[in-house]
Amino acid sequence: MAKKGYFITFEGADGCGKTTQSKLVQKYLEDRGYNTVWTREPGSIGLGQKIRELLLHYDGDVAPRCEAFLFLADRSQNIENLVKPAIQQGKIVICDRHTDSTIAYQGYGRGENIEQLEYLNNLATGGMKPDLTFVFDVSTDIAMTRVGKEKDRMESAGIEFHKKVRNGYLEIAKQETDRVKVINANNSIEQVFEDTKRILDEFLN
């Protein structure tokens, strides 16, 4: 049983399989007696769901900086209303996307100033950082095939954008090797889950 709460985030480009893995990890932990909470960014609960709808399905132009601020507003809401209380109760919070998405997508992908984004991330989270982050790395061609024809606004940004996002995640992982663990997500769901479990078990033990 967990004696303290943990904050574990799941990251990667669209089509990497992170949502599937986050759900598998939640079941794996629950089956072993851990108390977990699953959330996502954008769109955890309440206000966040409204922000998610805007970010993913608004059909007009969205300025890159405006996009970043919307993600940050959702993040602040999620941290204060869900993540912090759950961790204080000793739960393991599993979050589908978090601060690294802003750096990878709006920083490396859209070209916004990364140092400024890091400052804003810190402001939105009150300085809180994940204890462990999984980055599911997949080739951009495979990722786009997995996404399929029905794409949301972010998924429709084009292959060059998504290549920049992928490279951004790999750069983040190089800079924070203790926190960020890269998983080869080109493999089968089962193999990716085995690789994820191995790192997770090492972390919890």
Secondary structure as UniProt FT lines:
FT   STRAND          6..11
FT   TURN            14..15
FT   HELIX           18..31
FT   TURN            32..33
FT   STRAND          36..40
FT   HELIX           47..57
FT   HELIX           64..78
FT   HELIX           79..83
FT   HELIX           84..88
FT   TURN            89..90
FT   STRAND          92..96
FT   HELIX           99..101
FT   HELIX           102..109
FT   HELIX           114..125
FT   TURN            126..127
FT   STRAND          132..137
FT   HELIX           140..147
FT   TURN            153..156
FT   HELIX           159..175
FT   TURN            177..179
FT   STRAND          180..184
FT   TURN            185..186
FT   HELIX           189..204
//
